[in-house]
Amino acid sequence: MGNETHSWSRFQTQVIQPKNCTHCGVCVGLHPELLEFRETSSGPLPFLRRALTDAEDRSLALAWAVCSGRGVPYPDLLAYLNNGKPIDPLLGAYRQVFTGYAADPAIRQRGASGGVISRVLIHLLESGQIEGAVVLRQGLHSPETATPTIATSRAEILAAAQSVYAVTPTLTILPEIEAFPGRLAFVGLPEQVTALRMLQAAGHPAAQKVVFVAGPYTGTNMYTGAVRAFCGCRG
Ligand SMILES: Cc1cc2nc3c(=O)[nH]c(=O)nc-3n(C[C@H](O)[C@H](O)[C@H](O)COP(=O)(O)OP(=O)(O)OC[C@H]3O[C@@H](n4cnc5c(N)ncnc54)[C@H](O)[C@@H]3O)c2cc1C
């Protein structure tokens, strides 16, 4: 077997070195014992915790298969999500398109752009359609960083409202999803949702717990260096 067929070598040469990593977090989320994110000038990137055995290297095959940095087979993925029927890959499947905001003024004011996502999550939780929601919360452990977390109450959903403009590998939360006893909603950026959907298509048990996905419209995002430069911080 040549080196190129080894999973970690392929991550290095085809995704990380060419700067194609989307920082979605799925590789580390699937293998926290083998991989970890480290902050670099090109954003958070996966690194080996230690040298891998051949068997450990081969165990990265699913992470490689669903890696959103490799390019995504959107027509196949969308057809999978639409019960085999093809979908326009530019827009995806939709029934109707609306604009709106949360009717509850407190939620509307707390949200980034009207609070629709937070309101929908609260509705799903309080109507018993989910037991928790994967959200990204700024300042949970330190003011500068955001942490993916499973919110199980209205207060926790609202604490994670608004936009996090800091590249955060949200799918590192996969082990917590795996351990969570119930159905989940998942809020994620396009690359995170893509990797999650790829995992669902692959039949991964933790990913099957996600029964609702919300995606904030995403134009741009920032590495830590940009935020620190804006704040005038060093390091
Ligand atoms: C990285 C990024 C780029 C954006 N770019 C644009 C833009 O170019 N133009 C524009 O008009 N709007 C942009 N937005 C805003 C976005 O469209 C609004 O957040 C969205 O409309 C949802 O508004 P809301 O009030 O319903 O959400 P809220 O009720 O405030 O809920 C937002 C939810 O998204 C989650 N979340 C926030 N940030 C992230 C993140 N980085 N990764 C995963 N989950 C997250 C929160 O935890 C929360 O659950 C951006 C947001 C983000 C996070």
The ligand as a Tripos MOL2 file, in Angstrom:
@<TRIPOS>MOLECULE
LIG
   53    58     1     0     0
SMALL
NO_CHARGES

@<TRIPOS>ATOM
      1 C1        -20.2980   33.1350   10.4400 C.3       1 LIG1
      2 C2        -21.5210   33.9580   10.1380 C.ar      1 LIG1
      3 C3        -21.5510   34.7510    8.9930 C.ar      1 LIG1
      4 C4        -22.6830   35.5350    8.7110 C.ar      1 LIG1
      5 N1        -22.7010   36.2860    7.5810 N.ar      1 LIG1
      6 C5        -23.7670   37.0650    7.3220 C.ar      1 LIG1
      7 C6        -23.8150   37.8970    6.1490 C.ar      1 LIG1
      8 O1        -22.8610   37.9060    5.3700 O.2       1 LIG1
      9 N2        -24.9050   38.6440    5.9290 N.ar      1 LIG1
     10 C7        -25.9820   38.6660    6.7890 C.ar      1 LIG1
     11 O2        -26.9620   39.3530    6.5540 O.2       1 LIG1
     12 N3        -25.9640   37.8850    7.9030 N.ar      1 LIG1
     13 C8        -24.8900   37.0970    8.1750 C.ar      1 LIG1
     14 N4        -24.8670   36.3260    9.3000 N.ar      1 LIG1
     15 C9        -26.0020   36.4380   10.2360 C.3       1 LIG1
     16 C10       -26.9390   35.2580   10.0790 C.3       1 LIG1
     17 O3        -27.4750   35.2410    8.8130 O.3       1 LIG1
     18 C11       -27.9750   35.3080   11.1820 C.3       1 LIG1
     19 O4        -27.3290   34.8270   12.3120 O.3       1 LIG1
     20 C12       -29.1730   34.4330   10.8480 C.3       1 LIG1
     21 O5        -30.0220   35.1790   10.0200 O.3       1 LIG1
     22 C13       -29.8830   33.9360   12.0460 C.3       1 LIG1
     23 O6        -30.5010   34.9930   12.6980 O.3       1 LIG1
     24 P1        -31.4810   34.7040   13.9000 P.3       1 LIG1
     25 O7        -31.7800   36.0110   14.5830 O.co2     1 LIG1
     26 O8        -32.6240   33.8640   13.4530 O.co2     1 LIG1
     27 O9        -30.5190   33.7940   14.7920 O.3       1 LIG1
     28 P2        -30.4390   33.6760   16.3720 P.3       1 LIG1
     29 O10       -31.7970   33.4610   16.9710 O.co2     1 LIG1
     30 O11       -29.5930   34.7830   16.9110 O.co2     1 LIG1
     31 O12       -29.6550   32.2910   16.4950 O.3       1 LIG1
     32 C14       -28.4090   32.1170   15.8950 C.3       1 LIG1
     33 C15       -28.0200   30.6620   16.1230 C.3       1 LIG1
     34 O13       -26.8630   30.3760   15.3480 O.3       1 LIG1
     35 C16       -25.8770   29.8060   16.1940 C.3       1 LIG1
     36 N5        -24.5860   30.2750   15.6870 N.ar      1 LIG1
     37 C17       -24.1270   31.5460   15.7050 C.ar      1 LIG1
     38 N6        -22.9280   31.6080   15.1360 N.ar      1 LIG1
     39 C18       -22.6210   30.3500   14.7510 C.ar      1 LIG1
     40 C19       -21.4840   29.7770   14.1190 C.ar      1 LIG1
     41 N7        -20.4230   30.5240   13.7800 N.pl3     1 LIG1
     42 N8        -21.4850   28.4530   13.8840 N.ar      1 LIG1
     43 C20       -22.5420   27.6780   14.2280 C.ar      1 LIG1
     44 N9        -23.6580   28.1750   14.8340 N.ar      1 LIG1
     45 C21       -23.6790   29.4870   15.0920 C.ar      1 LIG1
     46 C22       -26.1760   30.3210   17.5870 C.3       1 LIG1
     47 O14       -25.6810   29.4510   18.5850 O.3       1 LIG1
     48 C23       -27.6930   30.3940   17.5790 C.3       1 LIG1
     49 O15       -28.2690   29.1610   17.9380 O.3       1 LIG1
     50 C24       -23.7810   35.5220    9.6010 C.ar      1 LIG1
     51 C25       -23.7500   34.7020   10.7340 C.ar      1 LIG1
     52 C26       -22.6320   33.9250   11.0010 C.ar      1 LIG1
     53 C27       -22.6240   33.0230   12.2300 C.3       1 LIG1
@<TRIPOS>BOND
     1     1     2 1
     2     2     3 ar
     3     2    52 ar
     4     3     4 ar
     5     4     5 ar
     6     4    50 ar
     7     5     6 ar
     8     6     7 ar
     9     6    13 1
    10     7     8 2
    11     7     9 ar
    12     9    10 ar
    13    10    11 2
    14    10    12 ar
    15    12    13 ar
    16    13    14 ar
    17    14    15 1
    18    14    50 ar
    19    15    16 1
    20    16    17 1
    21    16    18 1
    22    18    19 1
    23    18    20 1
    24    20    21 1
    25    20    22 1
    26    22    23 1
    27    23    24 1
    28    24    25 2
    29    24    26 1
    30    24    27 1
    31    27    28 1
    32    28    29 2
    33    28    30 1
    34    28    31 1
    35    31    32 1
    36    32    33 1
    37    33    34 1
    38    33    48 1
    39    34    35 1
    40    35    36 1
    41    35    46 1
    42    36    37 ar
    43    36    45 ar
    44    37    38 ar
    45    38    39 ar
    46    39    40 ar
    47    39    45 ar
    48    40    41 1
    49    40    42 ar
    50    42    43 ar
    51    43    44 ar
    52    44    45 ar
    53    46    47 1
    54    46    48 1
    55    48    49 1
    56    50    51 ar
    57    51    52 ar
    58    52    53 1
@<TRIPOS>SUBSTRUCTURE
     1 LIG1         1 GROUP 0 **** ****
